[in-house]
Amino acid sequence: MTEKAARTITAAALCLSLAWSLSSCSRPSQDEGPDYADDEAMAIIADGFERRADTIDAMERSGEDTQSNANLKAIVQSELDVIEGLASRRFEDTTLQEHVIAYINTLNESIDLLDTASTGGTTFIEQWNGIRDERSTLLDTFVDDYGLAVEDRYQADLDELTANGAEVAEQNRVEETINQLVSDATFEKHDEGYGGFTYTATIQNGSDIDFGNVGIVLALYDEQNIKVSEAYASTSSWPAGETIRFEAFDTVDAASIKAGVSYYDVQD
């Protein structure tokens, strides 16, 4: 091969290589899709939980009052600082996203409460415990449904909260069940004569819950939709699957009736 031919081939190869490089560079990069937070969320929430526990531990070791407004706010803020960024992230699992945002909201609500109320007041305690119940219920969901895990030294704290969360979730389920059973019932009016009326409904306990004492209050309304009286029906035992006839008596000839739960308990 002559020197001239060799230079020609080399030049051609260089041009081909350059053309390939330019072609490769000109092609758009493959879209990797949204940066979803699903696979990071539990690790971030675990980090926040652990940071909060560390903050409490540091305060206790230094003899600080962890129940003062300022220190409680610092404790909550230490967790919020770690996880609040998840509120602006995208999630593929929208249910997980709702749970995460709800969890962040409990922290913001805690800080708002600490900014507006004294830790010694009855109202504060009720609201604080309500927020704690919601937070612990969400933590229980994270553990059961999404695999939330913390390091061993934080496990006891997490177990305490998730146990409370499971209990609160069950209480909410029971309350929702009894309210639904009663609200779905249709009470019929029977004229007993002599100015008296009986209101009855036959209701089956289609749940898996054995109720004990159950009281139902019937709000009785006239034709102008004004409540004019209340009547009461009750039972001392309402096991799962059992059908009971609830009966109340009143002298009011009601045009409409609204039934609600007055009280209830659950059999052991």
C-alpha positions as CSV (number, residue, x, y, z in Angstrom):
1,M,0.0,0.0,0.0
2,T,1.3,3.4,-1.0
3,E,1.8,6.1,1.6
4,K,-0.8,8.2,-0.2
5,A,-3.4,5.3,0.0
6,A,-2.6,4.8,3.7
7,R,-3.2,8.4,4.4
8,T,-6.5,8.2,2.5
9,I,-7.7,5.2,4.5
10,T,-6.6,6.8,7.8
11,A,-8.4,10.0,6.9
12,A,-11.5,8.1,6.0
13,A,-11.5,6.1,9.2
14,L,-11.0,9.4,11.2
15,C,-14.0,10.9,9.4
16,L,-16.1,7.9,10.0
17,S,-15.2,7.8,13.7
18,L,-15.9,11.5,14.0
19,A,-19.2,11.2,12.3
20,W,-20.2,8.3,14.6
21,S,-19.2,10.4,17.6
22,L,-21.2,13.4,16.4
23,S,-24.2,11.2,15.7
24,S,-24.0,9.7,19.1
25,C,-23.8,13.1,20.8
26,S,-26.7,14.4,18.7
27,R,-29.0,11.6,19.9
28,P,-31.1,12.7,23.0
29,S,-30.3,10.8,26.2
30,Q,-32.8,8.2,27.2
31,D,-35.5,9.6,29.6
32,E,-34.9,8.0,33.0
33,G,-38.4,9.0,34.2
34,P,-39.4,10.9,37.4
35,D,-37.3,10.7,40.5
36,Y,-39.8,9.0,42.7
37,A,-39.2,8.9,46.4
38,D,-40.9,5.6,47.1
39,D,-37.7,3.6,47.6
40,E,-36.2,6.3,49.9
41,A,-39.1,7.3,52.0
42,M,-38.9,4.7,54.8
43,A,-35.1,5.3,55.2
44,I,-35.6,9.0,55.5
45,I,-38.5,8.6,58.0
46,A,-36.3,6.2,60.0
47,D,-33.5,8.8,60.0
48,G,-35.9,11.4,61.3
49,F,-37.3,9.1,64.0
50,E,-33.8,8.3,65.1
51,R,-32.7,12.0,65.1
52,R,-35.7,12.8,67.3
53,A,-34.8,10.0,69.8
54,D,-31.2,11.3,69.8
55,T,-32.3,14.8,70.6
56,I,-34.4,13.6,73.5
57,D,-31.5,11.4,74.8
58,A,-29.1,14.4,74.6
59,M,-31.5,16.6,76.6
60,E,-32.0,14.0,79.2
61,R,-28.3,13.4,79.7
62,S,-27.7,17.1,80.1
63,G,-30.5,17.4,82.7
64,E,-32.8,19.5,80.5
65,D,-36.6,19.5,80.9
66,T,-37.8,17.6,77.8
67,Q,-41.5,18.6,78.5
68,S,-41.0,22.4,78.2
69,N,-42.5,24.1,75.2
70,A,-39.1,25.2,73.8
71,N,-37.5,21.8,74.2
72,L,-40.6,19.9,72.9
73,K,-40.5,22.2,69.8
74,A,-36.8,21.5,69.3
75,I,-37.4,17.7,69.6
76,V,-40.2,17.8,67.0
77,Q,-38.2,20.1,64.8
78,S,-35.2,17.8,64.8
79,E,-37.3,15.1,63.1
80,L,-39.1,17.5,60.8
81,D,-35.8,18.9,59.5
82,V,-34.9,15.4,58.2
83,I,-38.1,14.4,56.5
84,E,-39.9,17.6,55.5
85,G,-38.3,17.4,52.0
86,L,-40.5,14.4,51.3
87,A,-43.5,16.7,51.1
88,S,-42.3,18.1,47.8
89,R,-41.2,14.8,46.3
90,R,-43.1,12.7,43.7
91,F,-44.3,9.3,44.6
92,E,-45.4,6.4,42.3
93,D,-47.6,5.0,45.1
94,T,-50.1,7.8,45.8
95,T,-51.3,6.0,49.0
96,L,-47.8,6.0,50.4
97,Q,-47.5,9.7,49.5
98,E,-50.7,10.5,51.4
99,H,-49.4,8.7,54.4
100,V,-46.1,10.4,54.3
101,I,-47.7,13.9,54.0
102,A,-50.1,13.1,56.8
103,Y,-47.1,12.1,59.0
104,I,-45.3,15.4,58.1
105,N,-48.5,17.2,59.0
106,T,-48.5,15.7,62.5
107,L,-45.1,17.2,63.1
108,N,-46.2,20.6,61.8
109,E,-49.4,20.4,63.9
110,S,-47.2,19.6,67.0
111,I,-45.1,22.7,66.4
112,D,-48.2,24.9,65.8
113,L,-49.7,23.6,69.0
114,L,-46.5,24.3,71.0
115,D,-46.5,27.9,69.6
116,T,-50.1,28.6,70.7
117,A,-50.7,26.6,73.9
118,S,-49.0,25.9,77.3
119,T,-47.9,22.4,77.9
120,G,-49.6,22.4,81.3
121,G,-53.1,22.9,80.1
122,T,-55.8,20.3,79.8
123,T,-56.6,21.3,76.2
124,F,-53.0,21.0,75.2
125,I,-52.7,17.5,76.7
126,E,-55.8,16.4,74.8
127,Q,-54.6,17.8,71.5
128,W,-51.0,16.6,72.0
129,N,-52.2,13.1,72.7
130,G,-54.5,13.2,69.7
131,I,-51.5,14.2,67.4
132,R,-49.4,11.5,69.1
133,D,-52.2,8.9,68.4
134,E,-52.3,9.9,64.7
135,R,-48.5,9.8,64.4
136,S,-48.2,6.4,66.1
137,T,-51.0,5.0,63.8
138,L,-49.0,6.1,60.8
139,L,-45.8,4.6,62.1
140,D,-47.6,1.3,62.6
141,T,-48.8,1.5,59.0
142,F,-45.3,2.3,57.8
143,V,-43.9,-0.7,59.7
144,D,-46.7,-3.2,58.6
145,D,-47.2,-2.0,55.0
146,Y,-43.9,-0.4,53.9
147,G,-41.2,-2.1,56.0
148,L,-40.1,0.8,58.1
149,A,-37.1,-0.3,60.2
150,V,-34.8,1.5,62.7
151,E,-31.5,0.5,64.3
152,D,-31.7,-1.8,67.3
153,R,-31.1,0.9,69.9
154,Y,-34.3,2.7,68.7
155,Q,-36.5,-0.4,68.4
156,A,-38.0,-0.1,71.9
157,D,-39.2,3.4,71.2
158,L,-40.7,2.4,67.8
159,D,-42.4,-0.6,69.4
160,E,-44.0,1.5,72.0
161,L,-45.4,3.9,69.5
162,T,-46.6,1.3,67.0
163,A,-48.3,-0.6,69.8
164,N,-50.2,2.5,70.6
165,G,-50.9,3.1,67.0
166,A,-52.4,-0.4,66.5
167,E,-54.6,0.1,69.6
168,V,-55.9,3.4,68.3
169,A,-56.5,2.0,64.8
170,E,-58.6,-0.8,66.4
171,Q,-60.5,1.7,68.5
172,N,-61.3,3.7,65.4
173,R,-62.4,0.6,63.5
174,V,-64.8,-0.4,66.3
175,E,-66.2,3.1,66.5
176,E,-66.7,3.4,62.7
177,T,-68.3,-0.1,62.7
178,I,-70.9,0.7,65.4
179,N,-71.7,4.1,63.9
180,Q,-72.2,2.6,60.4
181,L,-74.5,-0.2,61.8
182,V,-76.7,2.4,63.4
183,S,-76.7,5.0,60.7
184,D,-77.6,2.4,58.1
185,A,-80.7,1.3,60.1
186,T,-84.2,2.4,59.2
187,F,-86.5,3.0,62.2
188,E,-90.2,2.7,61.5
189,K,-93.0,4.5,63.4
190,H,-95.9,2.6,64.9
191,D,-98.9,4.5,66.4
192,E,-99.8,2.8,69.7
193,G,-102.8,5.0,70.3
194,Y,-103.4,7.2,73.3
195,G,-100.8,9.6,72.0
196,G,-97.9,7.2,72.1
197,F,-95.6,6.0,69.3
198,T,-93.1,3.2,69.1
199,Y,-90.0,3.4,66.9
200,T,-88.4,0.1,65.9
201,A,-85.6,-1.2,63.7
202,T,-84.3,-4.7,63.2
203,I,-80.5,-4.5,62.8
204,Q,-78.0,-7.3,62.2
205,N,-74.5,-7.0,63.5
206,G,-72.7,-8.0,60.3
207,S,-69.3,-7.2,61.7
208,D,-66.7,-9.4,63.5
209,I,-67.1,-7.4,66.7
210,D,-69.0,-8.6,69.8
211,F,-70.6,-5.6,71.3
212,G,-71.9,-5.5,74.8
213,N,-74.1,-2.6,76.0
214,V,-75.2,-0.5,73.1
215,G,-77.4,2.6,73.4
216,I,-79.1,4.3,70.4
217,V,-80.5,7.8,70.5
218,L,-83.3,8.7,68.1
219,A,-83.6,12.4,67.2
220,L,-87.2,13.1,66.4
221,Y,-88.0,15.9,64.0
222,D,-91.3,17.6,63.1
223,E,-92.5,18.6,59.6
224,Q,-90.4,21.8,59.7
225,N,-87.3,19.6,60.4
226,I,-87.0,20.9,63.9
227,K,-85.9,18.4,66.5
228,V,-88.6,18.2,69.1
229,S,-87.6,15.2,71.2
230,E,-85.2,12.3,71.7
231,A,-86.0,8.6,72.3
232,Y,-83.7,5.8,73.4
233,A,-83.3,2.2,72.5
234,S,-80.7,-0.2,73.9
235,T,-79.4,-3.7,74.3
236,S,-77.1,-5.3,76.8
237,S,-75.5,-7.7,74.3
238,W,-75.0,-7.6,70.6
239,P,-72.6,-10.4,69.4
240,A,-71.2,-10.6,65.9
241,G,-73.8,-12.0,63.5
242,E,-76.8,-11.5,65.8
243,T,-79.9,-9.6,64.7
244,I,-81.7,-7.5,67.3
245,R,-84.9,-5.5,67.3
246,F,-84.3,-2.1,68.8
247,E,-87.3,-0.3,70.2
248,A,-88.0,3.2,71.6
249,F,-91.1,4.9,72.8
250,D,-92.1,8.6,72.7
251,T,-95.3,10.7,72.6
252,V,-94.0,12.7,69.6
253,D,-95.4,11.9,66.2
254,A,-92.1,12.4,64.3
255,A,-92.0,13.3,60.7
256,S,-88.4,12.1,60.4
257,I,-85.9,10.2,62.5
258,K,-82.1,10.4,62.8
259,A,-80.4,7.5,64.7
260,G,-77.0,7.8,66.4
261,V,-74.9,6.0,68.9
262,S,-75.4,7.1,72.5
263,Y,-72.9,4.7,74.0
264,Y,-71.3,1.3,73.5
265,D,-68.8,-1.2,74.8
266,V,-67.1,-4.3,73.4
267,Q,-67.3,-7.7,75.1
268,D,-64.0,-9.3,76.1
